Amino acid sequence: MSQLIEDTILVLLSQVRDGESISPNDVAKTIDRENWQRELPKIRAVIIGLARQEKLQVLRKGKPIEPEGFKGVYRVRLPVAE
């Protein structure tokens, strides 16, 4: 399942312009349109793993944050040079 989640995240990110982000809800709804809320904890775990590998960035209020211990609404994007 985590490979499906990772692949879905990367496909969705490849479809947005450079620097734009996606919501974990978008990923969940792509995987399971009916019961998407159940997927969110698994998606968060995969996102944290990908962020630790520097394959993506976790954003809060539009700014990159550390992938450990964040709370609330967040989005993800591919890394951008700053």
Secondary structure as a PSIPRED ss2 file (coil, helix, strand):
# PSIPRED VFORMAT (PSIPRED V4.0)

   1 M C   1.000  0.000  0.000
   2 S H   0.000  1.000  0.000
   3 Q H   0.000  1.000  0.000
   4 L H   0.000  1.000  0.000
   5 I H   0.000  1.000  0.000
   6 E H   0.000  1.000  0.000
   7 D H   0.000  1.000  0.000
   8 T H   0.000  1.000  0.000
   9 I H   0.000  1.000  0.000
  10 L H   0.000  1.000  0.000
  11 V H   0.000  1.000  0.000
  12 L H   0.000  1.000  0.000
  13 L H   0.000  1.000  0.000
  14 S H   0.000  1.000  0.000
  15 Q C   1.000  0.000  0.000
  16 V C   1.000  0.000  0.000
  17 R C   1.000  0.000  0.000
  18 D C   1.000  0.000  0.000
  19 G C   1.000  0.000  0.000
  20 E C   1.000  0.000  0.000
  21 S C   1.000  0.000  0.000
  22 I E   0.000  0.000  1.000
  23 S C   1.000  0.000  0.000
  24 P H   0.000  1.000  0.000
  25 N H   0.000  1.000  0.000
  26 D H   0.000  1.000  0.000
  27 V H   0.000  1.000  0.000
  28 A H   0.000  1.000  0.000
  29 K H   0.000  1.000  0.000
  30 T H   0.000  1.000  0.000
  31 I H   0.000  1.000  0.000
  32 D C   1.000  0.000  0.000
  33 R C   1.000  0.000  0.000
  34 E C   1.000  0.000  0.000
  35 N C   1.000  0.000  0.000
  36 W H   0.000  1.000  0.000
  37 Q H   0.000  1.000  0.000
  38 R H   0.000  1.000  0.000
  39 E H   0.000  1.000  0.000
  40 L H   0.000  1.000  0.000
  41 P H   0.000  1.000  0.000
  42 K H   0.000  1.000  0.000
  43 I H   0.000  1.000  0.000
  44 R H   0.000  1.000  0.000
  45 A H   0.000  1.000  0.000
  46 V H   0.000  1.000  0.000
  47 I H   0.000  1.000  0.000
  48 I H   0.000  1.000  0.000
  49 G H   0.000  1.000  0.000
  50 L H   0.000  1.000  0.000
  51 A H   0.000  1.000  0.000
  52 R H   0.000  1.000  0.000
  53 Q C   1.000  0.000  0.000
  54 E C   1.000  0.000  0.000
  55 K C   1.000  0.000  0.000
  56 L C   1.000  0.000  0.000
  57 Q E   0.000  0.000  1.000
  58 V E   0.000  0.000  1.000
  59 L E   0.000  0.000  1.000
  60 R E   0.000  0.000  1.000
  61 K C   1.000  0.000  0.000
  62 G C   1.000  0.000  0.000
  63 K E   0.000  0.000  1.000
  64 P E   0.000  0.000  1.000
  65 I E   0.000  0.000  1.000
  66 E C   1.000  0.000  0.000
  67 P C   1.000  0.000  0.000
  68 E C   1.000  0.000  0.000
  69 G C   1.000  0.000  0.000
  70 F C   1.000  0.000  0.000
  71 K C   1.000  0.000  0.000
  72 G C   1.000  0.000  0.000
  73 V C   1.000  0.000  0.000
  74 Y C   1.000  0.000  0.000
  75 R E   0.000  0.000  1.000
  76 V E   0.000  0.000  1.000
  77 R E   0.000  0.000  1.000
  78 L C   1.000  0.000  0.000
  79 P C   1.000  0.000  0.000
  80 V C   1.000  0.000  0.000
  81 A C   1.000  0.000  0.000
  82 E C   1.000  0.000  0.000
